[in-house]
Amino acid sequence: MKRLDAIVVGLGAMGSAALAELARRGKRVVGIDRFDPPHDRGSSHGGSRVIRVAYFEHSDYVPLLRRAYEGFERLEREAGVALKTECGVVMGGAAGNPASAGMLRSAREHGLDVEHFDGGELMRRFAQFDVPRDWEIVLEERGGFVRPEATVRAALEVAARHGARIERNSLVSAWGSDGRSAWVECTAGRFEAATIVLASGAWMPGLTGVAGADRANPFALRPTRETLVWIDDADDAAWRAGRMPVWLFDRGDRPAIYGIPAFDGMGAPRGLKVGLHGRGPSLPPETIGAAVDPVIVDETVAATSERISAARGRRVAHACHCMYTMSPDANFVVGLHPERANVVVAGGFSGHGFKFAPVMGEALADLAIDGRTALPIGFLAPRG
Ligand SMILES: Cc1cc2nc3c(=O)[nH]c(=O)nc-3n(C[C@H](O)[C@H](O)[C@H](O)COP(=O)(O)OP(=O)(O)OC[C@H]3O[C@@H](n4cnc5c(N)ncnc54)[C@H](O)[C@@H]3O)c2cc1C
């Protein structure tokens, strides 16, 4: 095989987006995944992912999110599939809570449309919620959710249509680079290219054997195993997208509780999907197939029932695991490898990366081709 322009390792959210973008630009590329994506062994499954622009985590993400929304719309047109639903998002908690304070900061700095009101007004607009009347709430109409499996499938279809080679069920066991060329050994054989993009999600530590969490080392990241729960909505139209927004409520020192309303289609489990953000525990991705812990399921349903009393006593329709990959500061680790200029790393998406997949695909393609990007991702670079 002739030398390729780029090899993409891992075809989840980020790798599939990078492969599609490199192929769109006419590059000769191969994408390799140890499983058959979209699959349910990593971080990009479970039927839905929250999207929003007024980012409470850090306002530097806002320009990337604007671009990501356009990227989802482009992918919808290219693949002829609906990926995004803008049903609104509400976030809040006690006065001064970090979620609504951060949303307001991003909205102010970037001129975004949000509404700011109290818990009483939230319950007047959405009778499903039970929150203290003096809580502080922020609503962003453009928030909503995207479909992760359909997004990965669409990106891989687009990549293949533009000539990308895709190696499924092929484990990458070794990689290397001498600064000008790079190689990968995998079940399907050996590939050589000008550049490699490493986007192996919760297996980033496994690719080099580095454990822990260290911003200077893009492989020193900490996987956590999270639990998602679907509460039966069979007779409750009030929990469906269109009637209920996406929501997240701060709980002080305890993990925030969030929910994505029920919707039909694309094989997503039925019901109101809820989760405790970053509840963990810290475990490697090999444990994802273990039975869900009933204690965590009960904790999740109890936290939901505190804010949606109709959830109390309702049947759990489905529960599953999914991996977060935590960086030390919960910001992504994306950029050139600190010691190897032709290796691009994309990891540490810390439980909030999916909504960025299309814009990360563009940034990773820029870095792989030119070694730099005009997209404002400098704050995410691996650094000491
Ligand atoms: C419960 C949960 C809820 C979330 N909610 C949201 C949300 O609402 N909004 C949001 O924006 N984000 C959310 N996220 C985070 C988001 O889903 C992730 O940040 C994103 O999916 C990470 O994508 P990735 O490409 O890094 O990893 P993945 O999609 O897991 O892709 C990594 C790929 O690499 C492959 N791979 C690994 N090692 C090798 C190897 N050695 N050889 C070959 N292939 C390999 C794997 O098979 C996998 O396909 C959530 C995550 C979870 C778990």
The ligand as a Tripos MOL2 file, in Angstrom:
@<TRIPOS>MOLECULE
LIG
   53    58     1     0     0
SMALL
NO_CHARGES

@<TRIPOS>ATOM
      1 C1        -22.8300    8.7290   30.3610 C.3       1 LIG1
      2 C2        -22.2590    9.7540   29.4450 C.ar      1 LIG1
      3 C3        -22.9810   10.9050   29.1750 C.ar      1 LIG1
      4 C4        -22.4350   11.8900   28.3600 C.ar      1 LIG1
      5 N1        -23.1950   12.9960   28.0820 N.ar      1 LIG1
      6 C5        -22.7130   13.9150   27.2290 C.ar      1 LIG1
      7 C6        -23.5420   14.9820   26.8080 C.ar      1 LIG1
      8 O1        -24.7160   15.0530   27.1880 O.2       1 LIG1
      9 N2        -23.0320   15.8930   25.9440 N.ar      1 LIG1
     10 C7        -21.7600   15.8050   25.4770 C.ar      1 LIG1
     11 O2        -21.3460   16.6740   24.7140 O.2       1 LIG1
     12 N3        -20.9470   14.7870   25.8430 N.ar      1 LIG1
     13 C8        -21.4050   13.8460   26.6940 C.ar      1 LIG1
     14 N4        -20.6300   12.7980   27.0480 N.ar      1 LIG1
     15 C9        -19.2250   12.7490   26.6220 C.3       1 LIG1
     16 C10       -19.0460   12.3160   25.1970 C.3       1 LIG1
     17 O3        -19.9390   11.2750   24.8630 O.3       1 LIG1
     18 C11       -17.5890   11.9080   25.0180 C.3       1 LIG1
     19 O4        -16.7900   13.0260   25.3790 O.3       1 LIG1
     20 C12       -17.2730   11.5140   23.5920 C.3       1 LIG1
     21 O5        -18.1630   10.5180   23.1460 O.3       1 LIG1
     22 C13       -15.8170   11.0070   23.5350 C.3       1 LIG1
     23 O6        -15.5320   10.5730   22.2260 O.3       1 LIG1
     24 P1        -14.1530    9.8640   21.8940 P.3       1 LIG1
     25 O7        -14.0690    9.8050   20.4160 O.co2     1 LIG1
     26 O8        -13.0470   10.4890   22.6660 O.co2     1 LIG1
     27 O9        -14.2980    8.3760   22.5090 O.3       1 LIG1
     28 P2        -15.0700    7.1150   21.8960 P.3       1 LIG1
     29 O10       -16.2890    7.5470   21.1850 O.co2     1 LIG1
     30 O11       -15.1750    6.0930   22.9570 O.co2     1 LIG1
     31 O12       -14.0650    6.5860   20.7740 O.3       1 LIG1
     32 C14       -12.8360    5.9860   21.0500 C.3       1 LIG1
     33 C15       -12.6940    4.8310   20.0690 C.3       1 LIG1
     34 O13       -11.3540    4.3370   20.0950 O.3       1 LIG1
     35 C16       -11.4070    2.9480   19.8860 C.3       1 LIG1
     36 N5        -10.1530    2.3830   20.3630 N.ar      1 LIG1
     37 C17        -9.6540    2.4840   21.6150 C.ar      1 LIG1
     38 N6         -8.4520    1.8710   21.7010 N.ar      1 LIG1
     39 C18        -8.1780    1.3860   20.4710 C.ar      1 LIG1
     40 C19        -7.0900    0.6540   19.9400 C.ar      1 LIG1
     41 N7         -6.0280    0.3010   20.6840 N.pl3     1 LIG1
     42 N8         -7.1440    0.2610   18.6420 N.ar      1 LIG1
     43 C20        -8.2160    0.6310   17.8660 C.ar      1 LIG1
     44 N9         -9.2670    1.3380   18.3350 N.ar      1 LIG1
     45 C21        -9.2510    1.7080   19.6170 C.ar      1 LIG1
     46 C22       -12.6370    2.5100   20.6740 C.3       1 LIG1
     47 O14       -13.1430    1.2710   20.2520 O.3       1 LIG1
     48 C23       -13.6030    3.6640   20.4070 C.3       1 LIG1
     49 O15       -14.4610    3.3730   19.3110 O.3       1 LIG1
     50 C24       -21.1440   11.7490   27.8180 C.ar      1 LIG1
     51 C25       -20.4240   10.5810   28.0610 C.ar      1 LIG1
     52 C26       -20.9910    9.5840   28.8460 C.ar      1 LIG1
     53 C27       -20.2120    8.3220   29.0860 C.3       1 LIG1
@<TRIPOS>BOND
     1     1     2 1
     2     2     3 ar
     3     2    52 ar
     4     3     4 ar
     5     4     5 ar
     6     4    50 ar
     7     5     6 ar
     8     6     7 ar
     9     6    13 1
    10     7     8 2
    11     7     9 ar
    12     9    10 ar
    13    10    11 2
    14    10    12 ar
    15    12    13 ar
    16    13    14 ar
    17    14    15 1
    18    14    50 ar
    19    15    16 1
    20    16    17 1
    21    16    18 1
    22    18    19 1
    23    18    20 1
    24    20    21 1
    25    20    22 1
    26    22    23 1
    27    23    24 1
    28    24    25 2
    29    24    26 1
    30    24    27 1
    31    27    28 1
    32    28    29 2
    33    28    30 1
    34    28    31 1
    35    31    32 1
    36    32    33 1
    37    33    34 1
    38    33    48 1
    39    34    35 1
    40    35    36 1
    41    35    46 1
    42    36    37 ar
    43    36    45 ar
    44    37    38 ar
    45    38    39 ar
    46    39    40 ar
    47    39    45 ar
    48    40    41 1
    49    40    42 ar
    50    42    43 ar
    51    43    44 ar
    52    44    45 ar
    53    46    47 1
    54    46    48 1
    55    48    49 1
    56    50    51 ar
    57    51    52 ar
    58    52    53 1
@<TRIPOS>SUBSTRUCTURE
     1 LIG1         1 GROUP 0 **** ****
